[in-house]
Amino acid sequence: MEIKLGIIGYRNQAAKLLSILQNKQDVTVKSIFHPDKKIDDPRFTNNFKDILDSDAVIIASPNHTHFNCRLNEIILNHVNSESMGKILNLQIIHTHGFAFKEKYASSWRADGEKNLHNILDAISIHYVDLLNLHFGKIQKSHYFPRLVSENGTSFDTGYILLKYDNGITASIINSYAAPSITELMMIGTNGFLTVRNNEATLFSPRDTFDSKGDFTCPPALEQNQFNFEDEITNSLEKSLEYFLTCIAENHPVPMNQFNSSIETNRFIIRLKTSKL
């Protein structure tokens, strides 16, 4: 079966998807839509109706116009495992200095009129969705956005605190105004997991003592290489392959995943419209 696709968007994420799709057999990108740009590509169109004549449409435009699978696997493998114990807290940090690049100020991300909460829309939403998928309903939340770099007019930094109905708490820090940091820490009653410096390390058990009988840091029970850039690329390819398989086999996306994503989007909208 040949799958005919339409894509909304042409740069950044859309460009990555187009690069992957060009090597897929039985997949044809029939149309690439942008409302006003003119691109030298026979598939390009400014007519929205053109993309509807497809088996499926991929929305890859900036967030105001409409994570990683391996990180998901790491959490799934350790949630309530014997070595980790009962999960208490997660901390996620993903930052880099994009706001200080010359091109940032003129980019769509820095436009506060259209994308005031761009850091929330572009980055934080993926981590919230990941946590919601595993831990369920958010009971309480706090959101603290800031414009730190003074470049552009949208927030370039966001801090989110979450408490779930099951008692698990989480924090997410995302910023375009900091050094490049991508880290995760998951703390349980019997161990803790860190993902940093291209390595995932599980420390366990809790009952580890020094010569005086005092608690000390557990030993590294398990260590694996984890390169975030590679995993982002791999996750994008896996997600696209999953999407294409659903189309080819006429299988709907599982409702629990769909509903979780809907709830995440509702939550993000509530954060953006709440009084700061």
FENTA-V666390 format. One record per pair of residues at least 4 apart in sequence whose C-alpha atoms are under 8 Angstrom apart, sorted by the first residue. I is the first residue (numbers start at 1). J is the second residue. Records with the same first field share a line. If there is no record, write none. Layout:
I: J / J
This chain:
1: 26 / 248
2: 26 / 27 / 28
3: 26 / 27 / 28 / 55 / 244 / 247 / 248
4: 27 / 28 / 29 / 30 / 54 / 55 / 56
5: 27 / 28 / 29 / 30 / 31 / 51 / 54 / 55 / 56 / 57 / 58
6: 29 / 30 / 31 / 32 / 33 / 51 / 52 / 53 / 54 / 55 / 56 / 57 / 58
7: 14 / 29 / 31 / 32 / 33 / 51 / 57 / 58 / 59 / 60
8: 14 / 32 / 33 / 34 / 57 / 58 / 59 / 60 / 61
9: 14 / 32 / 33 / 34 / 59 / 60 / 61 / 62
10: 14 / 15 / 32 / 33 / 34 / 60 / 61
11: 15 / 16
12: 16
13: 17 / 60 / 61
14: 18 / 60 / 61
15: 19
16: 20
17: 21 / 236 / 240
18: 22 / 29
19: 23
20: 24 / 237
21: 27 / 28 / 29
22: 27 / 28
29: 43
30: 43 / 51 / 54
31: 43 / 44 / 45 / 50 / 51
32: 43 / 44 / 45 / 51
33: 44 / 45 / 46 / 47 / 48 / 51
34: 44 / 45 / 46
35: 45 / 46 / 47 / 48
36: 46
37: 46
38: 44 / 46
39: 44
40: 44
45: 50
47: 51
48: 52
49: 53
51: 57
52: 56 / 57
55: 247
56: 247
59: 66
61: 65 / 66
62: 66 / 108
63: 118 / 121 / 122
64: 114 / 115 / 121
67: 71 / 72 / 126 / 127 / 130 / 232 / 235
68: 72 / 231 / 232 / 235 / 236
69: 73 / 231 / 235 / 238 / 239
70: 74 / 231 / 235
71: 75
72: 76 / 130
73: 77
74: 78
75: 79
76: 134
77: 81
78: 83 / 84
79: 84 / 85 / 86 / 87
80: 84 / 85 / 86 / 87 / 188
81: 85 / 86
82: 190
83: 190 / 191 / 204 / 205
84: 187 / 188 / 189 / 190 / 191 / 192 / 193 / 204 / 205
85: 188 / 189 / 190 / 191
86: 188 / 189 / 190
87: 168 / 186 / 187 / 188 / 189
88: 167 / 168 / 169 / 186 / 187 / 188 / 189
89: 168 / 169 / 170 / 186 / 187 / 188
90: 169 / 170 / 171 / 184 / 185 / 186 / 187
91: 170 / 171 / 172 / 184 / 185 / 186
92: 127 / 170 / 171 / 172 / 173 / 182 / 183 / 184 / 185
93: 172 / 173 / 174 / 181 / 182 / 183 / 184
94: 173 / 174 / 175 / 180 / 181 / 182 / 183
95: 173 / 174 / 175 / 176 / 177 / 178 / 179 / 180 / 181 / 182
96: 175 / 176 / 177 / 178 / 179 / 180 / 181
97: 101 / 175 / 176 / 177 / 178 / 179 / 180
98: 104 / 176 / 177
99: 104 / 105 / 149 / 151 / 156 / 176 / 177
100: 104 / 149 / 151 / 176 / 177
101: 105
103: 107
104: 109 / 110 / 151 / 152
105: 110 / 111 / 151 / 152
106: 110 / 111 / 152
107: 111
108: 114 / 115
109: 115 / 118 / 119 / 154
110: 115 / 116 / 118 / 151 / 152 / 153 / 154 / 155 / 156
111: 115 / 116 / 152 / 153 / 154
112: 116 / 117 / 152 / 153 / 154 / 155
113: 153 / 154
115: 154
116: 153 / 154 / 155
117: 121 / 145 / 154 / 155 / 156 / 272
118: 122 / 154 / 155 / 156
119: 123 / 124 / 155 / 156 / 157 / 158 / 174 / 175 / 176
120: 124 / 125 / 158 / 174 / 268
121: 125 / 268
122: 126
123: 127 / 174
124: 128 / 158 / 172 / 173 / 174
125: 129 / 264 / 265 / 268
126: 130
127: 131 / 172
128: 132 / 264
129: 133 / 260 / 261 / 264
130: 134
131: 135 / 136
132: 136 / 137 / 138 / 260 / 264
133: 257 / 260
135: 164 / 166 / 168
136: 164 / 165 / 166
137: 164 / 165
138: 162 / 163 / 164 / 165
139: 162 / 163 / 164 / 165
140: 162 / 163 / 164
141: 160 / 161 / 162 / 163
142: 160 / 161 / 162
143: 158 / 159 / 160 / 161 / 271 / 276
144: 158 / 159 / 160 / 276
145: 155 / 156 / 157 / 158 / 159
146: 155 / 156 / 157 / 158
147: 151 / 153 / 154 / 155 / 156 / 157
148: 155 / 156 / 157 / 177
149: 156 / 177
156: 175 / 176 / 177
157: 173 / 174 / 175 / 176 / 177
158: 172 / 173 / 174 / 175
159: 171 / 172 / 173 / 174
160: 171 / 172 / 173
161: 169 / 170 / 171 / 172
162: 169 / 170 / 171
163: 167 / 168 / 169 / 170
164: 168 / 169
182: 196 / 228
183: 194 / 195 / 196 / 197
184: 193 / 194 / 195 / 196
185: 192 / 193 / 194 / 195
186: 192 / 193 / 194
187: 191 / 192 / 193
188: 192
189: 206
190: 204 / 205 / 206 / 207
191: 202 / 203 / 204 / 205 / 206 / 218
192: 202 / 203 / 204
193: 200 / 201 / 202 / 203
194: 200 / 201 / 202
195: 199 / 200 / 201 / 226
196: 200
197: 227
198: 225 / 226 / 227 / 228
199: 223 / 224 / 225 / 226 / 227
200: 223 / 224 / 225 / 226
201: 220 / 221 / 222 / 223 / 224
202: 220 / 221 / 222 / 223
203: 217 / 218 / 219 / 220 / 221 / 222
204: 218 / 219 / 220 / 221
205: 218 / 219
206: 215 / 217 / 218
207: 215 / 218
208: 215 / 216 / 217 / 218 / 219
209: 213 / 214 / 215 / 216
210: 214 / 215 / 216
226: 231
227: 231
228: 232
229: 233
230: 234
231: 235
232: 236
233: 237
234: 238
235: 239
236: 240
237: 241
238: 242
239: 243
240: 244
241: 245
242: 246
243: 247
244: 248
245: 249 / 251
246: 250 / 251 / 252 / 253
247: 251
253: 257 / 258
254: 258
255: 259
256: 260
257: 261
258: 262
259: 263
260: 264
261: 265
262: 266
263: 267
264: 268
265: 269
266: 270
267: 271
268: 272
269: 273
270: 274
